[in-house]
Amino acid sequence: MEWIFLFLATIFEIIGVIVMKQLVITKNKFYLLALAACFALSFSFLSLSMQNIAMSVAYSIWTGAGTAGGVIVGVLFYKESKSFLKLFLIALIIACTVGLKILS
């Protein structure tokens, strides 16, 4: 169950970053409330996952997967730059995240 909590924490972090971008674009106050809710849920699920996953592993996976997800969303939906080096480094983050999961 702890891995499901960590997965949900990561998903809500990525959704929170998307909502943050929409807030910057539109200045709509609704997005401010949605942003607070997303990050509150993200941190709540992260703390639940840490009940059975080592803090160092849970936090590393959460930040790594959140970073990779944010970059992927930025490239796919917000036309942010994509270079071989950026994609290579994201692949390394994903590989390290998988490695941490395998080792834990």
Backbone as ProteinMPNN parsed JSONL, in Angstrom:
{"seq_chain_A": "MEWIFLFLATIFEIIGVIVMKQLVITKNKFYLLALAACFALSFSFLSLSMQNIAMSVAYSIWTGAGTAGGVIVGVLFYKESKSFLKLFLIALIIACTVGLKILS", "coords_chain_A": {"N_chain_A": [[0.819, -1.197, 0.0], [2.05, 1.159, 0.634], [3.569, 1.867, -1.593], [1.645, 2.547, -3.414], [0.689, 4.841, -2.163], [2.986, 6.434, -2.453], [3.1, 6.618, -5.234], [0.702, 8.03, -5.712], [1.34, 10.399, -4.358], [3.347, 11.382, -6.022], [1.933, 11.725, -8.437], [0.081, 13.726, -7.676], [1.896, 15.745, -7.153], [2.921, 16.302, -9.708], [0.545, 17.065, -11.012], [0.064, 19.321, -9.475], [2.165, 20.995, -10.305], [1.423, 21.415, -12.952], [-0.987, 22.78, -12.519], [0.075, 25.021, -11.244], [1.441, 26.219, -13.373], [-0.756, 26.855, -15.003], [-1.98, 28.717, -13.341], [-0.114, 30.797, -13.43], [-0.339, 31.472, -16.122], [-3.088, 32.182, -16.472], [-3.952, 33.649, -14.237], [-6.143, 33.041, -12.701], [-7.988, 32.691, -9.787], [-9.061, 30.292, -8.943], [-7.206, 28.345, -9.627], [-5.267, 28.757, -7.723], [-6.392, 27.738, -5.371], [-6.694, 25.085, -6.204], [-4.022, 24.44, -6.553], [-3.027, 24.552, -3.905], [-4.516, 22.44, -2.824], [-3.591, 20.245, -4.347], [-0.833, 20.105, -3.638], [-1.087, 19.745, -0.894], [-2.331, 17.238, -0.813], [-0.314, 15.776, -2.08], [1.879, 15.959, -0.256], [0.655, 14.761, 1.925], [0.163, 12.101, 1.051], [2.816, 11.41, 0.58], [3.863, 11.442, 3.183], [2.375, 9.352, 4.292], [3.392, 7.229, 2.81], [5.942, 7.092, 3.822], [5.711, 5.724, 6.162], [6.291, 3.073, 5.824], [8.306, 2.947, 3.972], [11.689, 3.73, 3.628], [12.747, 7.004, 4.506], [14.749, 8.262, 2.941], [14.622, 6.835, 0.546], [11.894, 7.082, -0.248], [11.603, 9.902, -0.471], [13.555, 10.496, -2.388], [12.621, 9.085, -4.638], [10.136, 10.341, -4.967], [10.862, 13.052, -5.498], [12.513, 12.696, -7.751], [10.83, 11.373, -9.645], [8.81, 13.266, -9.774], [10.207, 15.471, -10.802], [11.02, 14.456, -13.317], [8.477, 13.982, -14.405], [7.451, 16.604, -14.469], [9.181, 17.824, -16.33], [8.632, 16.292, -18.608], [5.889, 16.878, -19.025], [6.139, 19.642, -19.453], [7.63, 19.721, -21.857], [5.935, 18.286, -23.612], [3.396, 19.608, -23.495], [3.684, 22.361, -23.083], [5.471, 23.34, -24.839], [8.19, 23.564, -24.127], [11.772, 23.707, -24.296], [13.521, 20.976, -25.779], [16.234, 18.953, -25.581], [18.884, 16.745, -26.538], [20.588, 16.322, -24.361], [18.99, 17.142, -22.16], [16.894, 15.237, -22.301], [18.405, 12.921, -21.965], [19.392, 13.269, -19.355], [16.988, 13.243, -17.918], [16.263, 10.612, -18.434], [18.282, 9.359, -16.969], [17.519, 10.124, -14.367], [15.099, 8.733, -14.17], [16.067, 6.105, -14.435], [17.648, 5.907, -12.117], [15.644, 6.205, -10.198], [14.129, 3.885, -10.631], [16.125, 2.07, -9.942], [16.404, 2.614, -7.174], [13.908, 1.734, -6.299], [14.091, -0.996, -6.882], [16.18, -1.766, -5.181], [15.104, -1.35, -2.671]], "CA_chain_A": [[0.0, 0.0, 0.0], [2.921, 2.341, 0.715], [3.999, 2.241, -2.942], [0.495, 3.245, -3.999], [0.727, 6.186, -1.582], [4.083, 7.172, -3.081], [2.663, 6.891, -6.603], [-0.285, 9.113, -5.638], [2.063, 11.622, -3.991], [4.033, 11.853, -7.225], [0.918, 12.196, -9.383], [-0.434, 15.016, -7.215], [2.957, 16.746, -7.326], [2.947, 16.67, -11.129], [-0.678, 17.84, -11.263], [0.277, 20.614, -8.838], [3.034, 21.805, -11.163], [0.59, 21.813, -14.09], [-1.909, 23.803, -12.01], [0.875, 26.221, -11.008], [1.67, 26.827, -14.687], [-2.025, 27.451, -15.417], [-2.169, 29.907, -12.505], [0.758, 31.842, -13.978], [-0.857, 31.872, -17.431], [-4.441, 32.753, -16.452], [-4.173, 34.459, -13.029], [-7.441, 32.649, -12.158], [-7.842, 32.326, -8.371], [-9.413, 28.881, -8.781], [-5.981, 27.555, -9.709], [-4.551, 28.893, -6.454], [-6.991, 26.746, -4.469], [-6.349, 23.758, -6.719], [-2.6, 24.259, -6.272], [-2.898, 24.218, -2.482], [-5.076, 21.099, -2.619], [-2.691, 19.247, -4.95], [0.379, 19.925, -2.843], [-1.481, 19.167, 0.397], [-2.51, 15.801, -1.05], [0.989, 15.196, -2.388], [2.639, 15.793, 0.985], [-0.046, 13.79, 2.778], [0.462, 10.758, 0.562], [4.242, 11.158, 0.805], [4.067, 11.09, 4.596], [1.826, 8.008, 4.489], [4.314, 6.246, 2.225], [7.137, 7.002, 4.659], [5.485, 4.843, 7.303], [6.888, 1.766, 5.543], [9.426, 3.098, 3.047], [12.71, 4.605, 4.213], [12.611, 8.389, 4.092], [15.683, 8.575, 1.859], [14.13, 6.21, -0.684], [10.609, 7.691, -0.625], [11.798, 11.284, -0.899], [14.315, 10.483, -3.641], [11.729, 8.661, -5.718], [9.123, 11.389, -5.137], [11.437, 14.213, -6.176], [12.988, 12.294, -9.077], [9.689, 11.131, -10.531], [8.139, 14.553, -9.951], [11.031, 16.262, -11.712], [10.89, 13.873, -14.655], [7.114, 14.243, -14.866], [7.337, 18.022, -14.785], [9.895, 18.091, -17.583], [7.888, 15.652, -19.697], [4.69, 17.693, -19.258], [6.579, 20.904, -20.041], [8.029, 19.503, -23.252], [4.805, 17.826, -24.418], [2.212, 20.46, -23.512], [3.985, 23.783, -22.99], [6.481, 23.642, -25.861], [9.491, 23.886, -23.557], [12.851, 23.17, -25.124], [13.961, 19.603, -25.553], [17.53, 18.681, -26.179], [19.35, 15.393, -26.241], [21.132, 16.309, -23.002], [17.867, 17.193, -21.216], [16.229, 13.934, -22.329], [19.343, 11.952, -21.39], [19.414, 13.458, -17.903], [15.705, 12.743, -17.403], [16.369, 9.147, -18.474], [19.106, 8.974, -15.815], [16.69, 10.254, -13.162], [14.16, 7.606, -14.168], [16.841, 4.885, -14.163], [18.011, 5.911, -10.69], [14.41, 5.98, -9.45], [13.855, 2.445, -10.74], [17.149, 1.403, -9.14], [16.045, 2.735, -5.755], [12.758, 0.851, -6.055], [14.582, -2.381, -6.911], [17.026, -2.008, -4.015], [14.402, -1.212, -1.385]], "C_chain_A": [[0.867, 1.268, 0.0], [3.394, 2.805, -0.659], [2.869, 2.935, -3.693], [0.445, 4.673, -3.463], [1.822, 7.032, -2.232], [3.736, 7.534, -4.524], [1.67, 8.056, -6.615], [0.367, 10.442, -5.262], [2.744, 12.228, -5.21], [3.043, 12.412, -8.24], [0.382, 13.565, -8.961], [0.63, 16.107, -7.287], [2.987, 17.23, -8.773], [1.708, 17.485, -11.494], [-0.543, 19.236, -10.655], [1.147, 21.54, -9.671], [2.261, 22.284, -12.394], [-0.36, 22.935, -13.676], [-1.156, 25.109, -11.759], [1.124, 26.96, -12.322], [0.394, 27.507, -15.181], [-2.333, 28.717, -14.616], [-1.35, 31.071, -13.048], [0.195, 32.372, -15.298], [-2.154, 32.666, -17.301], [-4.708, 33.728, -15.318], [-5.538, 34.171, -12.383], [-7.251, 32.133, -10.731], [-8.227, 30.877, -8.093], [-8.158, 28.015, -8.765], [-5.155, 27.651, -8.432], [-5.082, 27.889, -5.431], [-6.638, 25.324, -4.904], [-4.885, 23.437, -6.441], [-2.383, 23.848, -4.821], [-3.407, 22.807, -2.207], [-4.141, 20.022, -3.162], [-1.456, 19.02, -4.091], [0.071, 19.391, -1.446], [-1.669, 17.658, 0.261], [-1.174, 15.12, -1.316], [1.798, 14.946, -1.119], [1.976, 14.793, 1.926], [0.259, 12.363, 2.349], [1.941, 10.412, 0.741], [4.486, 10.748, 2.252], [3.494, 9.712, 4.91], [2.772, 6.941, 3.938], [5.546, 6.046, 3.104], [6.927, 6.175, 5.922], [6.164, 3.492, 7.094], [8.018, 1.792, 4.526], [10.418, 4.046, 3.708], [12.577, 6.017, 3.641], [13.504, 8.708, 2.899], [15.204, 8.013, 0.526], [12.848, 6.898, -1.151], [10.806, 9.105, -1.165], [12.552, 11.348, -2.226], [13.436, 10.098, -4.819], [10.693, 9.745, -6.007], [9.688, 12.586, -5.899], [11.899, 13.861, -7.586], [11.852, 12.102, -10.062], [8.916, 12.424, -10.784], [8.894, 15.457, -10.914], [10.889, 15.761, -13.14], [9.499, 14.15, -15.225], [6.904, 15.694, -15.255], [8.012, 18.386, -16.096], [9.124, 17.509, -18.764], [6.63, 16.453, -20.036], [5.07, 19.015, -19.92], [6.927, 20.776, -21.51], [6.811, 19.164, -24.113], [3.685, 18.857, -24.561], [2.499, 21.96, -23.5], [5.127, 24.209, -23.91], [7.808, 24.124, -25.277], [10.572, 23.185, -24.372], [13.154, 21.721, -24.76], [15.276, 19.426, -26.295], [17.918, 17.256, -25.821], [19.84, 15.316, -24.802], [20.011, 16.317, -21.959], [17.177, 15.833, -21.144], [17.11, 12.844, -21.729], [19.354, 12.053, -19.865], [18.102, 13.012, -17.256], [15.708, 11.221, -17.399], [17.221, 8.64, -17.312], [18.314, 9.066, -14.514], [15.734, 9.077, -13.062], [14.889, 6.307, -13.85], [17.229, 4.799, -12.688], [16.792, 5.663, -9.814], [14.039, 4.504, -9.465], [14.861, 1.659, -9.906], [16.848, 1.458, -7.654], [14.875, 1.823, -5.401], [13.213, -0.599, -5.987], [15.371, -2.7, -5.645], [16.276, -1.961, -2.69], [13.439, -2.355, -1.129]], "O_chain_A": [[0.485, 2.301, -0.549], [3.6, 4.0, -0.873], [3.117, 3.815, -4.518], [0.189, 5.611, -4.218], [1.611, 8.208, -2.526], [4.045, 8.635, -4.981], [1.788, 8.965, -7.437], [-0.01, 11.49, -5.786], [2.719, 13.444, -5.405], [3.291, 13.46, -8.838], [0.245, 14.462, -9.793], [0.297, 17.279, -7.466], [3.07, 18.431, -9.029], [1.81, 18.484, -12.205], [-0.985, 20.219, -11.25], [0.892, 22.743, -9.733], [2.425, 23.424, -12.827], [-0.517, 23.921, -14.397], [-1.684, 26.188, -12.029], [1.028, 28.187, -12.376], [0.452, 28.613, -15.717], [-2.885, 29.676, -15.155], [-1.837, 32.2, -13.117], [0.246, 33.573, -15.561], [-2.31, 33.706, -17.941], [-5.61, 34.559, -15.426], [-6.029, 34.982, -11.599], [-6.441, 31.236, -10.498], [-7.769, 30.294, -7.11], [-8.059, 27.067, -7.985], [-4.421, 26.72, -8.097], [-4.305, 27.264, -4.71], [-6.323, 24.47, -4.075], [-4.545, 22.295, -6.13], [-1.641, 22.907, -4.54], [-2.794, 22.063, -1.442], [-3.924, 19.001, -2.51], [-1.072, 17.878, -3.842], [0.88, 18.662, -0.872], [-1.222, 16.892, 1.114], [-0.93, 14.015, -0.833], [2.339, 13.857, -0.926], [2.661, 14.061, 2.641], [0.577, 11.513, 3.181], [2.284, 9.263, 1.019], [5.236, 9.808, 2.513], [4.068, 8.976, 5.713], [2.93, 5.876, 4.535], [6.126, 4.961, 3.128], [7.874, 5.949, 6.675], [6.567, 2.838, 8.056], [8.625, 0.757, 4.25], [10.019, 5.057, 4.286], [12.328, 6.199, 2.45], [13.062, 9.354, 1.949], [15.366, 8.655, -0.511], [12.73, 7.258, -2.323], [10.241, 9.462, -2.199], [12.224, 12.162, -3.089], [13.504, 10.72, -5.879], [10.407, 10.034, -7.168], [9.062, 13.078, -6.838], [11.698, 14.641, -8.516], [11.901, 12.607, -11.183], [8.422, 12.647, -11.889], [8.286, 16.132, -11.746], [10.667, 16.545, -14.062], [9.364, 14.511, -16.394], [6.252, 15.983, -16.258], [7.475, 19.167, -16.882], [8.982, 18.16, -19.799], [6.339, 16.679, -21.21], [4.395, 19.459, -20.849], [6.56, 21.629, -22.317], [6.665, 19.69, -25.217], [3.086, 18.971, -25.63], [1.633, 22.751, -23.873], [5.676, 25.302, -23.772], [8.472, 24.984, -25.856], [10.308, 22.193, -25.052], [13.054, 21.308, -23.605], [15.388, 19.718, -27.486], [17.347, 16.647, -24.917], [19.542, 14.352, -24.097], [20.078, 15.576, -20.978], [16.904, 15.331, -20.054], [16.61, 11.942, -21.058], [19.328, 11.037, -19.171], [18.114, 12.461, -16.155], [15.209, 10.604, -16.458], [16.914, 7.599, -16.731], [18.423, 8.191, -13.655], [15.576, 8.489, -11.991], [14.386, 5.491, -13.077], [17.145, 3.73, -12.084], [16.893, 4.982, -8.793], [13.677, 3.938, -8.433], [14.494, 0.692, -9.239], [17.016, 0.464, -6.948], [14.856, 1.214, -4.332], [12.763, -1.35, -5.122], [15.242, -3.794, -5.097], [16.764, -2.481, -1.687], [12.775, -2.383, -0.093]]}, "name": "protein", "num_of_chains": 1, "seq": "MEWIFLFLATIFEIIGVIVMKQLVITKNKFYLLALAACFALSFSFLSLSMQNIAMSVAYSIWTGAGTAGGVIVGVLFYKESKSFLKLFLIALIIACTVGLKILS"}
